[in-house]
Amino acid sequence: MYPHAVQKKKIVDQYNKSSAYISCFSPLESKPLGGSFPLRIKNVGVVGSVTVASYSGITDHDFTVEGLRQFIRFYED
């Protein structure tokens, strides 16, 4: 696994928030690391995460958001 992906996943696993959200508010995270999100199931909680680590943090974040949106739309229909 790539170091940035591991770092992003650790942030999500620890805080159960997106890596972009945490890196904006946490003095412990010195650089923006978008692209990792917790996966929540209603009435269950966090069951995992999805992480993208290949571009800039903002691009990874946007790519992940769009991928999750398309996944949800596919299964809603």
N, C-alpha and C positions, 0 to 999 in steps of 0.2 A: 504494500500500500504506500501511497505517496505521503510524505511528511505533512503537507498542508491538509490533506484529507483527514489524516489521523488527528491533527490538531483541531480541525473544525468539528469532527465527530465527538471528540472529548468534551468540547464546549457544550454541544447539544446534549450529550449524555449527562453532564453535570447540572445544567441549568434548565433543561427541558424547554428551551427557547431557541430561536434561530441563531446561528452564529453571527449573522449581521447585527441582530438586535443586541446581543451580549457585547460584541466588540465595540459598539457605539457607546455603551454605558459603563463598561467595566474597565477600571484603570489597570487591571491585571492583563488585559489583552491589548498589547501595544499597537497592533496594526489591524486594519479592517479585514475580516475574514468572512465574507458572505458565501453562501452556497450550501449550507447544511441546515436541515429542518427536522424537527421531531415529527414523527407520524403519530397522530392521535386518532383513536377510535372513540366515538361518542359513547358515554357511559362505561368506558373501559380505561381510557388514559393513554399514555404514551406506550407504543408497542415497538418502536424502532426509529430509524432516521434514514434520510436520504441525503447524500452528499455528492457535490460536484466540485472538483478541484482541478481545473485545467486552464482557466483564464484569470482575469482579475477578480477580486472578491465581489465587486458589483456585478460583473458579467455572470459569474457563477450563481449569484443570488437570483438575478433575473432569469437565467436559464432554468434554474430549479423551480422557481415560481411558475413559469410558463409550462414546464413539464407536468407539474402537479395539477395545474388547472386543466390541461388537456386530459390527463388521466381521470380526474373527477368527472369532467363532462362526458367522457366516453362511458363511464359506468352509471351515470345518472340517466342516460337515455334508454 
